[in-house]
C-alpha cells in the first residue's frame, strides 16, 4: 500500500462510525490537493475499503467498511513489524 493510500485510510479509520469529512483530510494530511484526494477516495471506494456519502459539491463524509478496517489493521501490524526490525538492525550496528 502506498503512503498516500495509507494516510487516507488511517484518517477514515480514526474517525470511526462518525466518518471523515473533507476538512479532516486537509487537517491531517499536509499538502494534500483536492483532486488527488478525490481520486484516491474514488479508488478506495471502488475497492470496497470505504463508503462515500456526497453531501454537496466537493463535500463528503467517508466511513470505513469492514474490509477497509481489516486492511488498516494489517497494514498497521506490517508497519510496526518493519519498524521493530529496522530498530533491531540499527542496534546491531551500534553493538559492533
Secondary structure, DSSP 8 states (H G I E B T S, - for coil): --HHHHHHHHHHHHHGGG-EEHHHHHHHSTT--HHHHHHHHHHHHHHTSEEEEEEETTEEEEEE-HHHHHHHHHHHHHHHHHHHHHHHHHHHHHH-
